[in-house]
Amino acid sequence: MALPRVKTHRSVFGKLLQEFRLVASDRRSWRILLFGALNLLCTGCLLMWCSSTNSMALTAYTYLTIFDLFSLITCLISSWVTMKKPSQVYSFGFERLEVLAVFASTVLVQLGALFILKESVERFMEQPEVHTGRLLVGTFVALFFNLLTLLSVRNKPFAYVSEAASSSWLQEHVADLSRSLCGIVPGLSSVLLPRMNPFVLINMAGALSLCITYMLIEINNYNAVDTASAVAIALMTFGTMYPMSVYSGKVLLQTTPSHIIGQLDKLLREVSTLDGVLEVRNEHFWTVGFGCLAGSAHVRIRRDANEQLVLAHVTNRLLPLVSTLTVQIFKDDWSRPLLTGALSSSSSSSPAASPLGAAEDFDPLTSTPSKPTSPPPEFSFNTPGRNVQPVVLATLGHHTHRPYGGLGLSYGSTPYTGMLNQGLARPGGGMGLGTQGLGVGFGLGVVKPNKLKQFRH
């Protein structure tokens, strides 16, 4: 049992090594690997300085350097995705892997910000002394390395998310200040408007907060400002990463991007007006990766329409917006409903059949299958006997005496038998006839009980 497990682990390690060699074959990946090694060195130094200075604000700012490491890993994954081709298992390719990397990176940084907030609340109870010997040095080292990484390495996934996601509260406030400043100095509009890069903004704001902390501690020995600065940096980090997490999470949930809904509705209206198209239904459009939209739709066309021609027109309308498109064309197929049964009429010359068995299959009033346990129909009103099942009269056999068969009269059990037992007679002619308790007389009158017995005998 142990040998197959060892082989499995070796095979997984071998596959990872093979994929790493594939990524390392590109020269652009070496720059990412170089910055990743420098990031590990810088993060280790900053963590040691955070411990020596006992500064929570510098620790919160160091988490931005750790986020740069996550962004470099995401950049490596993005370069690997561009080298891989779709397979039978992953028919849409591996572009969703970089979406997952962006989502995981932003969520981990937000968890780090929550940890900083939790530690800061504990520090407010008992504020330790902060040493400022390496506080300012660590701030400038972290700021320099973060800006160098952001400007030197082109990170395609995070660049797309920062533009497509909604603005953070920090970007909104800075944009308001930038509009006022650009009114005085118009040359800054290309840099500050419409909104600044959120990663550059959070690094600049964190460095400014640490500089203010350093000055207040050096001048007034106010150590509590370090904890307040840590809270501010954590809130700014959380507010910056949250819109990106929401956007990448919606992509993972295969939702339709909000900024494309209007264009999709316009294209679908144009498709529905094409010659031969009757209906477009079951349409679903979602984002496979950043900037890659996929969709599927069912198009119902006329029976005399050309399927290939309609498919070509629909594809030409949707392909400029939907890169991966699946369209299913089916013709309109309708048929008239056929009657499942017909009304049956009894014939005097036919032999004895089994109408009771037929009554179990069809309702003689509607010619449709009836179920004994089915509820009453909706059109039945509150009338007496609405829930009573229809009574089917059984025809008599050949042995029954039918004295007037040539007259076209059918004989058998009659629903008036109970009325005769109560002393009432059915209106009729002047001829009296008795057959199995049936009393028929011409004229109106009352039949006495003793004469009923004679009729029965």
Secondary structure, 3 states (H helix, E strand, C coil): CHHHHHHHHHHHHHHHHHHHHHHHCCHHHHHHHHHHHHHHHHHHHHHHHHHHHCCHHHHHHHHHHHHHHHHHHHHHHHHHHHHCCCCCCCCCCCHHHHHHHHHHHHHHHHHHHHHHHHHHHHHHHCCCCCCCCCHHHHHHHHHHHHHHHHHHCCCHHHHHHHHHCCCCHHHHHHHHHHHHHHHHCHHHHHHHCCCCCHHHHHHHHHHHHHHHHHHHHHHHCCCHHHHHHHHHHHHHHHHHHHHHHHHHHHHHCCCCCHHHHHHHHHHHHHHHCCCCEEEEEEEEEEEEECCEEEEEEEEEECCCCCHHHHHHHHHHHHCCCCCEEEEEEEECCCCCCCCCCCCCCCCCCCCCCCHHHHHHHECCCCCCECCCCCCCCCCCCCCCCCCCCCCCCCCCCCCCCCCCHHHCCCCCCCCCHHHHHCCCCECECCCCEEECCEEECCECCCCCHHHHHHHHC
